[in-house]
Amino acid sequence: MRWKRRREARRLRTRTLATAAGTATAALVAAEVLRIRGRSDAPAPTESHALLRGREIAARETVDVLRAGCRTGPANETAVMNLFLSFGATFAVARAVTHSIRRGAGPLRNVEIGRRHIHHFVPGILLVLLSGGVSIGLRQEQLDHWLALPFGAGAALIVDETALLIELSDVYWSEKGVLSIDVGLGATSALASLALLVRIVRRGKAVVLAYDPPRP
């Protein structure tokens, strides 16, 4: 009975973290969509011919806004967004690849050197060390938003094997391995919330600094 209660508690924890990660991600996506729509010149879709034209303009301007945001946006805001996107995408891809390898589907296979299996936290550590070291060494803000991509990817590869690193045993497919999923979902939620917070702080700072109180 006790192990059943523990299993149910683990499942509840995972579902809660998944909900938090999904909610934070949806909020971040909604904020970006509203920002893009606010800058769009697409006609209001009140008529049938305007609807198609509006979609074409909105799609084209969405790409233009994203490109402009990468070039002209604040370095820290872009870096946090790239970190979130890279982490989330890599974590999802890593899970999908490991499942396909286990099923024997697709061309990918486990990496082995001699009789030793090389887990994917190893390249993750290399990516984090290299990108973080370059960022610290060069100290270029405009370069940091690009370095956030390999840093986020490396962090995701490490997080995906959190349970293995804690247990010092290959528990990836066991009940204990669910810890890696929980940590990944929690990190995704935290990064999405951080990206939102950075945007809110920047916009709030712009409003406060632009306000010129009347002089007595």
Backbone hydrogen bonds in HBPLUS format (Angstrom, degrees):
<---DONOR---> <-ACCEPTOR-->    atom                        ^
c    i                          cat <-CA-CA->   ^        H-A-AA   ^      H-
h    n   atom  resd res      DA  || num        DHA   H-A  angle D-A-AA Bond
n    s   type  num  typ     dist DA aas  dist angle  dist       angle   num
A0005-ARG N   A0001-MET O   3.03 MM   4  6.38 154.8  2.09 150.5 156.7     1
A0006-ARG N   A0002-ARG O   2.98 MM   4  6.30 155.6  2.04 149.1 156.1     2
A0007-ARG N   A0003-TRP O   2.97 MM   4  6.11 153.0  2.05 138.6 145.8     3
A0008-GLU N   A0004-LYS O   2.92 MM   4  6.16 158.0  1.96 148.5 154.3     4
A0009-ALA N   A0005-ARG O   2.90 MM   4  6.09 150.4  1.99 142.9 151.5     5
A0010-ARG N   A0006-ARG O   2.90 MM   4  6.19 151.4  1.99 145.6 153.2     6
A0011-ARG N   A0007-ARG O   2.96 MM   4  6.24 159.0  2.00 148.1 153.7     7
A0012-LEU N   A0008-GLU O   2.92 MM   4  6.12 156.7  1.97 147.0 153.3     8
A0013-ARG N   A0009-ALA O   2.94 MM   4  6.14 156.4  2.00 144.9 151.5     9
A0014-THR N   A0010-ARG O   2.94 MM   4  6.20 159.4  1.98 150.5 155.7    10
A0015-ARG N   A0011-ARG O   2.91 MM   4  6.14 163.7  1.94 151.1 155.4    11
A0016-THR N   A0012-LEU O   2.90 MM   4  6.06 156.8  1.95 147.7 154.4    12
A0017-LEU N   A0013-ARG O   2.95 MM   4  6.18 162.1  1.98 151.2 155.6    13
A0018-ALA N   A0014-THR O   2.86 MM   4  6.04 154.7  1.92 148.3 156.0    14
A0019-THR N   A0015-ARG O   2.93 MM   4  6.13 154.4  2.00 145.4 151.9    15
A0020-ALA N   A0016-THR O   2.97 MM   4  6.24 158.0  2.02 147.4 153.5    16
A0021-ALA N   A0017-LEU O   2.86 MM   4  6.05 161.3  1.90 149.8 154.8    17
A0022-GLY N   A0018-ALA O   2.89 MM   4  6.03 160.7  1.93 146.7 152.5    18
A0023-THR N   A0019-THR O   2.86 MM   4  5.99 158.7  1.91 148.6 154.6    19
A0024-ALA N   A0020-ALA O   2.97 MM   4  6.10 167.9  1.98 150.8 154.1    20
A0025-THR N   A0021-ALA O   2.98 MM   4  6.05 159.5  2.02 145.7 151.9    21
A0026-ALA N   A0022-GLY O   2.88 MM   4  5.99 159.7  1.93 145.8 151.8    22
A0027-ALA N   A0023-THR O   2.93 MM   4  6.12 154.3  2.00 147.2 154.3    23
A0028-LEU N   A0024-ALA O   3.02 MM   4  6.25 154.1  2.09 144.2 150.8    24
A0029-VAL N   A0025-THR O   2.91 MM   4  6.17 162.7  1.94 153.4 158.0    25
A0030-ALA N   A0026-ALA O   2.86 MM   4  6.01 160.9  1.90 147.9 153.5    26
A0031-ALA N   A0027-ALA O   2.96 MM   4  6.15 153.6  2.03 143.1 150.1    27
A0032-GLU N   A0028-LEU O   3.06 MM   4  6.35 154.2  2.13 147.1 153.5    28
A0033-VAL N   A0029-VAL O   2.89 MM   4  6.15 159.3  1.93 153.5 159.5    29
A0034-LEU N   A0030-ALA O   2.93 MM   4  6.10 164.6  1.96 152.1 155.8    30
A0035-ARG N   A0031-ALA O   3.02 MM   4  6.16 150.8  2.11 139.2 147.6    31
A0036-ILE N   A0032-GLU O   2.93 MM   4  6.15 158.1  1.98 149.4 155.0    32
A0037-ARG N   A0033-VAL O   2.86 MM   4  6.06 164.3  1.88 153.2 157.8    33
A0038-GLY N   A0034-LEU O   2.91 MM   4  5.97 145.9  2.03 139.5 148.7    34
A0039-ARG N   A0036-ILE O   3.07 MM   3  5.27 139.9  2.24 100.9 112.1    35
A0040-SER N   A0037-ARG O   3.20 MM   3  4.94 158.0  2.25  97.3 103.9    36
A0046-THR N   A0044-ALA O   2.74 MM   2  5.65 139.3  1.91 108.4  95.7    37
A0051-LEU N   A0047-GLU O   2.94 MM   4  6.10 137.8  2.12 146.8 158.4    38
A0053-ARG N   A0049-HIS O   3.39 MM   4  6.55 168.1  2.41 142.1 145.6    39
A0054-GLY N   A0050-ALA O   2.67 MM   4  5.65 150.6  1.76 143.5 152.5    40
A0055-ARG N   A0051-LEU O   3.04 MM   4  6.25 150.8  2.12 143.0 150.0    41
A0056-GLU N   A0052-LEU O   3.07 MM   4  6.35 156.1  2.12 148.2 154.5    42
A0057-ILE N   A0053-ARG O   2.96 MM   4  6.21 164.3  1.98 152.2 156.0    43
A0058-ALA N   A0054-GLY O   2.84 MM   4  5.92 160.3  1.88 145.7 152.2    44
A0059-ALA N   A0055-ARG O   2.89 MM   4  6.00 160.1  1.93 146.5 151.5    45
A0060-ARG N   A0056-GLU O   3.01 MM   4  6.20 162.5  2.05 145.9 151.0    46
A0061-GLU N   A0057-ILE O   2.80 MM   4  5.94 163.3  1.83 153.4 158.6    47
A0062-THR N   A0058-ALA O   2.83 MM   4  5.89 142.3  1.97 141.7 151.9    48
A0063-VAL N   A0059-ALA O   3.31 MM   4  6.58 159.6  2.35 146.1 149.1    49
A0064-ASP N   A0060-ARG O   3.10 MM   4  6.41 159.1  2.14 144.1 150.4    50
A0065-VAL N   A0061-GLU O   2.74 MM   4  5.89 158.5  1.79 149.3 154.7    51
A0066-LEU N   A0062-THR O   2.98 MM   4  6.16 160.5  2.02 148.0 153.2    52
A0067-ARG N   A0063-VAL O   2.99 MM   4  6.21 159.3  2.03 149.6 155.2    53
A0068-ALA N   A0064-ASP O   2.89 MM   4  6.08 163.4  1.91 149.3 154.3    54
A0069-GLY N   A0065-VAL O   2.75 MM   4  5.90 150.5  1.84 145.9 154.9    55
A0070-CYS N   A0066-LEU O   3.09 MM   4  6.31 149.5  2.18 143.4 150.0    56
A0071-ARG N   A0067-ARG O   3.13 MM   4  6.41 144.5  2.26 142.6 152.4    57
A0072-THR N   A0068-ALA O   2.75 MM   4  5.80 164.4  1.78 158.2 162.0    58
A0073-GLY N   A0069-GLY O   2.87 MM   4  4.75 141.8  2.02 123.6 131.1    59
A0078-THR N   A0074-PRO O   3.03 MM   4  6.26 166.5  2.05 160.0 163.5    60
A0079-ALA N   A0075-ALA O   2.90 MM   4  5.98 155.0  1.96 146.2 153.9    61
A0080-VAL N   A0076-ASN O   3.05 MM   4  6.19 158.7  2.10 144.0 148.5    62
A0081-MET N   A0077-GLU O   3.12 MM   4  6.32 159.9  2.16 145.1 150.7    63
A0082-ASN N   A0078-THR O   2.89 MM   4  6.08 163.4  1.91 151.8 156.4    64
A0083-LEU N   A0079-ALA O   2.87 MM   4  6.03 151.1  1.95 144.3 152.8    65
A0084-PHE N   A0080-VAL O   2.96 MM   4  6.20 159.0  2.00 148.1 152.9    66
A0085-LEU N   A0081-MET O   2.94 MM   4  6.19 170.1  1.95 156.4 158.6    67
A0086-SER N   A0082-ASN O   2.86 MM   4  5.88 164.6  1.88 147.7 152.7    68
A0087-PHE N   A0083-LEU O   2.93 MM   4  5.95 161.0  1.97 145.4 151.3    69
A0088-GLY N   A0084-PHE O   2.94 MM   4  6.05 174.5  1.94 155.1 156.9    70
A0089-ALA N   A0085-LEU O   2.97 MM   4  5.98 166.4  1.99 148.4 152.8    71
A0090-THR N   A0086-SER O   2.99 MM   4  5.92 162.3  2.02 143.8 149.5    72
A0091-PHE N   A0087-PHE O   2.91 MM   4  5.99 161.8  1.94 153.4 158.8    73
A0092-ALA N   A0088-GLY O   3.09 MM   4  6.22 161.5  2.12 145.9 150.7    74
A0093-VAL N   A0089-ALA O   2.92 MM   4  6.10 161.7  1.95 149.6 155.2    75
A0094-ALA N   A0090-THR O   2.79 MM   4  5.88 161.6  1.82 150.9 156.2    76
A0095-ARG N   A0091-PHE O   3.11 MM   4  6.29 159.4  2.15 144.2 149.2    77
A0096-ALA N   A0092-ALA O   3.01 MM   4  6.24 160.1  2.05 147.3 153.1    78
A0097-VAL N   A0093-VAL O   2.81 MM   4  6.00 161.0  1.85 155.4 160.4    79
A0098-THR N   A0094-ALA O   2.99 MM   4  6.13 165.0  2.01 149.8 153.7    80
A0099-HIS N   A0095-ARG O   3.06 MM   4  6.23 155.0  2.13 145.2 152.0    81
A0100-SER N   A0096-ALA O   3.00 MM   4  6.25 154.8  2.07 144.9 152.0    82
A0101-ILE N   A0097-VAL O   2.88 MM   4  6.12 155.0  1.94 151.9 158.9    83
A0102-ARG N   A0098-THR O   2.98 MM   4  6.15 157.0  2.04 143.1 149.3    84
A0103-ARG N   A0099-HIS O   3.05 MM   4  6.30 148.5  2.15 143.4 151.6    85
A0104-GLY N   A0100-SER O   2.96 MM   4  6.03 116.0  2.39 132.7 148.9    86
A0105-ALA N   A0100-SER O   2.87 MM   5  5.08 143.8  2.00 156.5 155.6    87
A0104-GLY N   A0101-ILE O   3.04 MM   3  4.90 141.5  2.20  94.4 106.2    88
A0118-ILE N   A0111-VAL O   2.84 MM   7  5.52 172.5  1.85 156.6 158.9    89
A0113-ILE N   A0116-ARG O   2.88 MM   3  5.32 156.5  1.94 158.8 159.8    90
A0116-ARG N   A0113-ILE O   3.07 MM   3  5.32 161.8  2.10 124.8 126.7    91
A0122-VAL N   A0119-HIS O   3.16 MM   3  6.03 164.7  2.18 121.6 125.8    92
A0124-GLY N   A0120-HIS O   3.35 MM   4  6.37 145.9  2.47 131.0 140.7    93
A0125-ILE N   A0121-PHE O   2.89 MM   4  6.08 149.9  1.98 142.6 148.0    94
A0126-LEU N   A0122-VAL O   3.19 MM   4  6.53 160.1  2.23 149.8 155.0    95
A0127-LEU N   A0123-PRO O   2.92 MM   4  6.12 159.7  1.96 149.0 153.8    96
A0128-VAL N   A0124-GLY O   3.00 MM   4  6.22 164.5  2.03 151.9 155.9    97
A0129-LEU N   A0125-ILE O   2.93 MM   4  6.07 166.5  1.95 153.2 157.1    98
A0130-LEU N   A0126-LEU O   2.91 MM   4  5.99 167.1  1.93 151.7 155.7    99
A0131-SER N   A0127-LEU O   2.96 MM   4  5.95 168.1  1.97 150.6 153.9   100
A0132-GLY N   A0128-VAL O   2.90 MM   4  5.69 155.3  1.96 140.4 148.6   101
A0133-GLY N   A0129-LEU O   2.83 MM   4  5.69 151.7  1.91 136.7 145.6   102
A0134-VAL N   A0130-LEU O   2.93 MM   4  6.08 160.8  1.97 149.1 154.0   103
A0135-SER N   A0131-SER O   3.02 MM   4  6.15 158.7  2.06 144.1 150.2   104
A0136-ILE N   A0132-GLY O   2.97 MM   4  6.17 161.4  2.01 149.0 153.7   105
A0137-GLY N   A0133-GLY O   2.83 MM   4  5.91 158.8  1.88 147.5 154.4   106
A0138-LEU N   A0134-VAL O   2.88 MM   4  5.88 165.6  1.90 152.2 155.2   107
A0139-ARG N   A0135-SER O   2.96 MM   4  5.55 153.1  2.03 136.8 145.5   108
A0143-LEU N   A0140-GLN O   3.02 MM   3  5.31 140.6  2.18 105.2 116.8   109
A0144-ASP N   A0140-GLN O   3.09 MM   4  6.35 135.0  2.31 146.5 159.5   110
A0144-ASP N   A0141-GLU O   3.12 MM   3  5.10 131.3  2.37  95.1 108.2   111
A0146-TRP N   A0143-LEU O   3.10 MM   3  5.52 141.9  2.25 108.1 118.5   112
A0147-LEU N   A0143-LEU O   3.04 MM   4  6.35 157.7  2.09 150.6 157.8   113
A0148-ALA N   A0144-ASP O   2.86 MM   4  6.00 130.9  2.10 144.3 156.1   114
A0149-LEU N   A0146-TRP O   3.13 MM   3  5.68 153.1  2.20 111.2 118.1   115
A0151-PHE N   A0147-LEU O   3.14 MM   4  6.25 156.8  2.20 148.2 155.3   116
A0152-GLY N   A0148-ALA O   2.89 MM   4  5.84 159.9  1.93 140.1 145.3   117
A0153-ALA N   A0149-LEU O   3.05 MM   4  6.24 158.3  2.09 148.3 154.7   118
A0154-GLY N   A0150-PRO O   2.89 MM   4  5.98 162.5  1.92 146.0 150.7   119
A0155-ALA N   A0151-PHE O   2.92 MM   4  6.11 158.7  1.96 148.6 154.9   120
A0156-ALA N   A0152-GLY O   2.99 MM   4  6.16 152.9  2.07 144.0 150.8   121
A0157-LEU N   A0153-ALA O   3.10 MM   4  6.40 155.2  2.17 148.1 154.2   122
A0158-ILE N   A0154-GLY O   3.09 MM   4  6.38 149.5  2.19 146.3 154.4   123
A0159-VAL N   A0155-ALA O   2.87 MM   4  6.07 168.3  1.88 153.8 157.3   124
A0160-ASP N   A0156-ALA O   2.92 MM   4  6.00 151.6  2.00 146.5 153.5   125
A0161-GLU N   A0158-ILE O   3.03 MM   3  5.56 156.5  2.09 112.4 119.9   126
A0162-THR N   A0159-VAL O   3.00 MM   3  4.95 149.1  2.10 120.9 114.7   127
A0165-LEU N   A0161-GLU O   3.13 MM   4  6.44 159.6  2.17 151.6 156.7   128
A0166-ILE N   A0162-THR O   2.95 MM   4  6.20 150.7  2.03 153.0 161.5   129
A0167-GLU N   A0163-ALA O   2.87 MM   4  5.92 170.0  1.88 153.9 157.2   130
A0168-LEU N   A0164-LEU O   2.76 MM   4  5.42 127.2  2.04 136.7 149.4   131
A0171-VAL N   A0169-SER O   2.86 MM   2  5.77 116.8  2.27 116.5  99.6   132
A0174-SER N   A0171-VAL O   3.05 MM   3  5.14 163.5  2.08 110.9 115.9   133
A0177-GLY N   A0174-SER O   3.01 MM   3  5.13 134.1  2.22  97.9 110.8   134
A0178-VAL N   A0175-GLU O   3.20 MM   3  5.69 162.2  2.23 111.3 116.5   135
A0179-LEU N   A0176-LYS O   3.19 MM   3  5.99 165.7  2.21 119.4 123.3   136
A0180-SER N   A0177-GLY O   3.10 MM   3  5.77 144.1  2.23 115.9 122.4   137
A0181-ILE N   A0178-VAL O   3.02 MM   3  5.20 119.0  2.40 100.6 115.3   138
A0182-ASP N   A0178-VAL O   3.00 MM   4  6.38 159.9  2.04 155.0 160.8   139
A0183-VAL N   A0179-LEU O   2.90 MM   4  6.14 162.0  1.94 154.2 158.5   140
A0184-GLY N   A0180-SER O   2.94 MM   4  6.07 156.4  1.99 143.6 150.6   141
A0185-LEU N   A0181-ILE O   2.87 MM   4  6.11 160.6  1.91 153.4 158.0   142
A0186-GLY N   A0182-ASP O   2.90 MM   4  6.08 158.8  1.94 147.1 153.6   143
A0187-ALA N   A0183-VAL O   2.85 MM   4  6.01 155.8  1.91 147.6 154.1   144
A0188-THR N   A0184-GLY O   2.93 MM   4  6.12 154.1  2.00 144.5 151.7   145
A0189-SER N   A0185-LEU O   2.98 MM   4  6.20 160.9  2.02 148.8 153.4   146
A0190-ALA N   A0186-GLY O   2.94 MM   4  6.16 156.0  2.00 144.9 151.9   147
A0191-LEU N   A0187-ALA O   2.89 MM   4  6.07 159.9  1.93 151.3 156.0   148
A0192-ALA N   A0188-THR O   2.99 MM   4  6.15 162.2  2.02 150.2 155.0   149
A0193-SER N   A0189-SER O   2.98 MM   4  6.12 158.3  2.03 145.6 152.0   150
A0194-LEU N   A0190-ALA O   2.85 MM   4  6.04 149.6  1.94 142.3 151.4   151
A0195-ALA N   A0191-LEU O   2.90 MM   4  6.14 156.9  1.96 148.0 153.6   152
A0196-LEU N   A0192-ALA O   3.04 MM   4  6.31 156.5  2.09 145.6 151.7   153
A0197-LEU N   A0193-SER O   2.85 MM   4  6.07 157.0  1.90 147.2 154.2   154
A0198-VAL N   A0194-LEU O   2.87 MM   4  6.10 161.2  1.91 154.1 158.2   155
A0199-ARG N   A0195-ALA O   3.22 MM   4  6.41 156.8  2.27 141.8 147.5   156
A0200-ILE N   A0196-LEU O   2.92 MM   4  6.20 160.4  1.96 152.8 158.4   157
A0201-VAL N   A0197-LEU O   2.87 MM   4  6.04 166.7  1.88 156.3 159.6   158
A0202-ARG N   A0198-VAL O   3.03 MM   4  6.15 159.8  2.07 144.3 149.9   159
A0203-ARG N   A0199-ARG O   2.99 MM   4  6.18 166.4  2.01 152.2 155.7   160
A0204-GLY N   A0200-ILE O   2.81 MM   4  5.94 157.0  1.87 148.4 155.9   161
A0205-LYS N   A0201-VAL O   2.83 MM   4  5.93 153.6  1.90 145.9 153.2   162
A0206-ALA N   A0202-ARG O   2.99 MM   4  6.21 153.6  2.06 143.7 150.8   163
A0207-VAL N   A0203-ARG O   3.04 MM   4  6.31 154.4  2.11 145.6 151.8   164
A0208-VAL N   A0204-GLY O   2.98 MM   4  6.18 166.2  2.00 151.3 154.8   165
A0209-LEU N   A0205-LYS O   2.88 MM   4  5.96 168.9  1.89 153.2 156.6   166
A0210-ALA N   A0206-ALA O   3.00 MM   4  5.94 139.6  2.17 134.5 145.1   167
A0211-TYR N   A0207-VAL O   3.16 MM   4  6.25 124.9  2.48 138.1 150.5   168
A0211-TYR N   A0208-VAL O   3.25 MM   3  5.30 143.3  2.39  97.0 107.2   169
